[in-house]
Each structure stands twice: as structure tokens, then as C-alpha cells.
Amino acid sequence: MAATIFHWGLHPWAIYAVVALSLALFSFNKGLPLSMRSVFYPILGERVWGWPGHLIDILAVFATLFGLATSLGLGATQAAAGLTYLFGAPESDITMILLIIGITIIAIGSILAGVDKGVQLLSKINIAMAALLLFFVIAVGPTLLIATGFFENLWSYAVHLPALSNPFGREDANFSQGWTAFYWAWWISWSPYVGMFIARVSRGRTVREFLVSVLIVPSVVSVLWMTTFGGTAIDQYLSQGIEAVREAGVDLQLFVMLEQLPLSQITSFIAIILVIIFFVTSSDSGSLVIDSITAGGKVDAPKPQRVFWAIIEGAIAIALLLGGGLTALQTMAVSTGFPFTIILLVACYAIIKGLMSEPKAV
């Protein structure tokens, strides 16, 4: 559980906070376009409107595009596994391709419906279904274990953080080289997308309010989610001796865990719908972010451009799945996340310069 929190807790939200804070600061306080190039104005000056700025925005587009495609491919893999497990759907590339096409078509419909009637409505549905599933598992699962495990897992994370953060000398090289590096690159590739959305809803907040909202609240919710589902699965294996939970593939473990609880057919179906809607909203909103970057920071670019980017995301996800499956998805996330890491490191310095130039309160 400490390793899970290490991968899914504070670290990704810290990455998102860097991008979101920088975009919000330079867009709302400095009056610059809502684009990654604007972050580097304290360093590059007017050159951000030339080729250095173009390069920064291009790297942001590629990172976002392939990060979303990676997520779409992984989501299709899990949804396909769930459909096979529940309904006996064929476990093949065709099933995953059809799912990606279906997700892309729904995302296009959401784009054409507009933000209020499209992605906002789907997001509310997704949050409601996720909360319902979470509280159901807490209620019918090992409730006391989940309640105590939440704090125990946080303590375990704090204790093991130095060891988890050290990639050298580990016996399990796949942990650091296969998964930690992949998550690191995946979060970074998502940072322009998530960061821009956080920035757009943060106008009027102080930096302190912003950091608490972006770092603490989502991290606590993530720990609760992982403790509920992960802790329940671990308990099923250790206390109840259910070998299937451990032996199932990564794509199936959620559904095998739910099978041991009441109303498993309903909850597993809800889980599949959750995965699909999540990636529909990701494709829709991700297309909006890419479109905004490529349009020079505009937030009202024509809808056909967003439709184009949604189609491209789906096409890349299909190509990666057919070209190498999970390995290809992970490799592409790392390949696009690494160069953008350099951008983020320089952005940290730009944020400091930008904040230091802010008028001091009297």
C-alpha cells in the first residue's frame, strides 16, 4: 500500500501543481495567453513568441497527446477484460479497438454538445458513480480494516518513502525501472492537460489556497480510494485465502475482488461504465487542452479542431495497442514524458521569478 500511495498519491498532484500554478500566475496575473510558452516569459522574454516558444508548446502537445493515448489504451484493456469476465466477450484486439472507437465517438458527441452539456455532465455522472461504488465497498467490505488502514497506510508511506524513492540497488528492478519510471513519465505527460484545467478553475485563489486544494485534498481522496479497493483485495487474500484475487491479471483484479462482495454483477458493470466514462471525459477535455495550446492559448477555438484531436488520440491508442500492447504504451509515455521533464524543471525557476515580481501586500 505504501508503494501504491507512492505512485498515485502526492507525487502526481505535485507535478500537476507546478504546471497549474505557473499557467494561472502568468495568464491571470500577468495577462499572457493560457499556454505553456507563457510560463517562460521571465526567462526568455519576447523570444517566447518565436521558435523557443513554439518548441515548448510542441513538446506540451506531444506529451499530452501520447499521455492521453496511453491512458486510452490502458482503459480499453481493462474495460475489455471486464466485458470478457462478465459477459464472455471475445478477448482480442478487435474488442479493444471497438472500445477505443466507441469511446472516441462518444467523446466527439460530448465535444459537439459543448462543455456544459458534454464533459461537465459526464464528469458529474462519473463522480456520482465512483462515490457510490466507493461507499458500497466500504459498507460491505472490511469496514474497520479500511478505516484503520487509511491511517496505517499513510504512516507506512511516510516510513518507506526514502526507500521507495531510491531507484538504485533494488532487488526488484521492474518496480523502479518498469513501474515507477512509467508512472513518473505518465504523470508528467498528463501535466499540461490536468494543469491547464486546474488553472482555469483557480482564478481568484491565493497560492496557499491553491496548493492545499491541489496537493492535499486529491491526495487524501486517492489514498482513501486505494485503501478501500486495495485493502479489501489484500484482506480477501490474506484473511479469506482467496487465491484468485492474487492470481488474476492486473486488468481483472478489480472484477475478481468485486466478485467476492454482494451484488457483484451490478458493481462490476458499474466499474466498466466508470472506466469508459472516465476516458470519454479525458479524451474530450484533453482535446480541448491540445486545441488551446495549438491555437496559441485561445479557449474558444472551433469545435472541428477539437474533433480532429480526439480522432488523433484514438488512432494513436489503437496503433500503440496493435504495435506492442502494454509495453508500447509504457514506452511511448516515457519517451514523451522525459523531454517535457526538462521543461517542468525550468518552469519551477520561472515560477519563482514570476512570484518574486508580484506586488507585495501592504
QUIJOCOR-V146543 format. One record per pair of residues at least 4 apart in sequence whose C-alpha atoms are under 7 Angstrom apart, sorted by the first residue. I is the first residue (numbers start at 1). GAP is how many residues later the second one is. D is the distance in whole Angstrom. If there is no record, write none. Layout:
I&GAP&D, I&GAP&D
//
This chain:
1&4&6, 1&152&6, 2&4&6, 2&151&6, 2&154&6, 2&155&4, 2&158&7, 3&4&6, 3&161&7, 4&4&6, 5&4&5, 5&152&7, 5&218&6, 6&151&7, 7&4&7, 7&173&7, 7&176&7, 8&4&7, 8&214&7, 9&210&5, 9&213&6, 9&214&6, 10&4&6, 10&205&6, 10&209&5, 11&4&7, 12&4&6, 12&175&6, 13&4&6, 13&201&7, 13&202&6, 14&4&6, 14&201&6, 15&4&7, 15&173&7, 15&176&6, 16&4&6, 16&175&5, 16&178&6, 16&179&5, 17&4&6, 17&178&7, 17&197&6, 18&4&6, 18&330&7, 19&4&6, 19&172&6, 19&173&6, 19&176&5, 20&4&6, 20&175&4, 20&176&6, 20&178&6, 20&179&5, 21&4&6, 21&178&7, 22&4&6, 22&17&6, 22&329&6, 23&4&6, 23&11&6, 23&12&7, 23&13&7, 23&16&6, 23&173&7, 23&176&6, 24&4&6, 24&175&5, 25&4&5, 25&5&7, 26&4&5, 26&5&6, 26&6&6, 26&12&6, 26&13&6, 27&4&5, 27&5&5, 27&6&6, 27&7&5, 28&175&7, 32&6&6, 33&5&6, 33&264&5, 34&263&5, 35&258&6, 35&261&7, 35&262&5, 36&20&7, 36&21&6, 37&11&6, 37&16&5, 37&19&6, 37&20&6, 38&10&7, 39&308&7, 39&311&7, 40&4&6, 40&8&7, 40&307&7, 40&310&6, 41&4&5, 41&5&7, 41&7&6, 42&308&6, 42&311&7, 42&312&7, 43&307&7, 44&4&6, 47&5&7, 47&6&7, 48&4&6, 48&5&4, 49&4&6, 50&4&6, 51&4&6, 52&4&6, 53&4&6, 54&4&6, 55&4&6, 56&4&6, 57&4&6, 57&236&6, 58&4&6, 59&4&6, 59&281&6, 60&4&6, 60&132&6, 60&280&7, 61&4&6, 61&229&6, 62&4&6, 62&274&7, 63&4&6, 63&126&4, 63&273&5, 63&274&6, 63&277&7, 64&4&6, 64&125&5, 64&126&6, 64&128&6, 64&129&6, 65&4&6, 65&248&6, 66&4&6, 66&266&7, 66&267&6, 67&4&6, 67&119&6, 67&122&5, 67&123&6, 67&266&6, 68&4&6, 68&215&7, 68&245&7, 69&4&6, 69&244&5, 69&245&7, 69&247&6, 69&248&5, 70&4&6, 70&247&6, 70&259&5, 70&263&7, 71&4&6, 72&4&6, 72&207&6, 72&245&6, 73&4&6, 73&244&5, 73&248&6, 74&4&6, 75&4&6, 75&200&6, 75&204&7, 76&4&6, 76&20&5, 76&23&6, 76&24&6, 77&4&6, 77&19&6, 77&174&7, 78&4&6, 78&173&5, 79&4&6, 79&193&5, 79&196&7, 80&4&6, 80&11&7, 80&15&6, 80&16&6, 81&4&6, 81&10&7, 81&170&6, 81&171&6, 82&4&6, 82&170&7, 82&173&7, 82&190&6, 83&4&5, 83&5&7, 83&6&6, 84&4&4, 84&5&4, 84&6&6, 84&7&6, 90&5&7, 91&4&7, 92&4&7, 93&4&6, 94&4&6, 95&4&6, 96&4&6, 97&4&6, 97&221&6, 98&4&6, 99&4&6, 100&4&6, 100&214&6, 101&4&6, 101&213&7, 102&4&6, 103&4&6, 103&173&7, 103&177&5, 104&4&6, 104&176&7, 104&206&6, 104&207&7, 104&210&6, 105&4&6, 106&4&6, 106&174&7, 107&4&6, 107&173&5, 107&174&7, 107&176&6, 107&177&5, 108&4&6, 108&199&6, 108&202&7, 109&4&6, 110&4&6, 110&8&4, 110&9&6, 110&174&7, 111&4&7, 111&7&6, 111&173&6, 111&192&7, 111&196&7, 112&191&7, 113&4&6, 113&5&5, 114&4&5, 115&4&5, 115&5&6, 116&4&5, 116&5&7, 117&4&6, 118&4&6, 119&4&6, 119&162&6, 119&165&7, 119&166&7, 120&4&6, 121&4&6, 122&4&6, 122&155&7, 122&159&7, 123&4&6, 123&158&7, 124&4&6, 125&4&6, 126&4&6, 126&148&6, 126&151&6, 126&152&7, 127&4&6, 128&4&6, 129&4&6, 130&4&6, 130&144&7, 131&4&6, 132&4&6, 133&4&6, 133&134&7, 134&4&6, 135&4&6, 136&4&6, 137&4&5, 137&91&7, 138&4&7, 138&5&5, 138&8&7, 138&90&6, 139&4&6, 141&91&6, 142&4&6, 142&90&6, 143&4&6, 144&4&6, 145&4&5, 146&4&6, 146&81&6, 146&82&6, 146&85&6, 148&4&6, 149&4&6, 149&78&7, 150&4&6, 150&74&6, 150&77&6, 151&4&6, 152&4&6, 153&4&6, 154&4&6, 155&4&6, 156&4&6, 157&4&6, 160&4&6, 161&4&6, 162&4&6, 167&9&6, 173&4&6, 174&4&5, 174&5&7, 175&4&5, 175&5&6, 176&4&5, 176&5&6, 177&4&5, 178&4&6, 179&4&6, 180&4&6, 181&4&6, 182&4&6, 182&148&6, 182&151&7, 182&152&6, 183&4&6, 184&4&6, 185&4&6, 185&148&6, 185&149&5, 185&152&4, 185&153&6, 186&4&6, 186&147&5, 186&148&7, 186&151&7, 187&4&6, 188&149&6, 188&153&7, 189&144&7, 189&147&7, 189&148&5, 190&4&6, 191&4&5, 192&4&6, 193&4&7, 193&93&6, 193&96&6, 194&4&6, 195&4&6, 196&4&6, 196&93&7, 197&4&7, 198&4&6, 202&8&7, 205&4&6, 205&5&6, 206&4&6, 207&4&6, 208&4&6, 209&4&6, 210&4&6, 211&4&6, 212&4&5, 212&5&7, 213&4&6, 214&4&6, 215&4&6, 216&4&6, 217&4&6, 218&4&6, 219&4&6, 220&4&6, 221&4&6, 222&4&6, 223&4&6, 224&4&6, 225&4&6, 226&4&5, 227&4&5, 228&4&6, 229&4&6, 230&4&6, 231&4&6, 232&4&6, 233&4&6, 233&12&7, 233&24&6, 234&4&6, 235&4&5, 235&5&7, 236&4&5, 236&5&6, 236&6&6, 237&4&5, 237&5&5, 237&6&6, 237&8&6, 237&9&7, 243&4&6, 244&4&6, 244&12&7, 245&8&6, 245&11&6, 245&12&6, 248&4&6, 248&5&5, 249&4&6, 252&4&6, 253&4&6, 254&4&6, 255&4&6, 255&13&6, 256&4&7, 258&6&5, 258&9&7, 258&10&6, 259&5&5, 263&4&6, 264&4&6, 265&4&6, 266&4&6, 267&4&6, 268&4&6, 269&4&6, 270&4&6, 271&4&6, 272&4&6, 273&4&6, 274&4&6, 275&4&6, 276&4&6, 277&4&6, 278&4&6, 279&4&6, 280&4&6, 281&4&6, 282&4&6, 283&4&6, 283&27&6, 284&4&7, 284&26&7, 285&4&6, 286&4&6, 287&4&6, 287&19&5, 287&22&5, 287&23&6, 288&4&6, 288&18&6, 289&4&6, 290&4&6, 291&4&6, 291&14&7, 291&15&6, 292&4&6, 292&5&5, 292&6&5, 292&7&5, 292&9&7, 293&4&5, 295&6&7, 303&4&6, 304&4&6, 305&4&7, 306&4&6, 307&4&6, 308&4&6, 309&4&6, 310&4&6, 311&4&6, 312&4&6, 313&4&6, 314&4&6, 315&4&6, 316&4&6, 317&4&6, 318&4&6, 319&4&6, 320&4&6, 320&5&6, 320&8&6, 320&9&6, 321&4&4, 323&5&7, 324&4&5, 325&4&6, 326&4&6, 327&4&6, 328&4&6, 329&4&6, 330&4&6, 331&4&6, 332&4&6, 333&4&6, 334&4&6, 336&4&7, 337&4&6, 340&4&6, 341&4&6, 342&4&6, 343&4&6, 344&4&6, 346&4&6, 347&4&6, 348&4&7, 349&4&6, 350&4&6, 351&4&6, 352&4&6, 353&4&6, 354&4&7
//
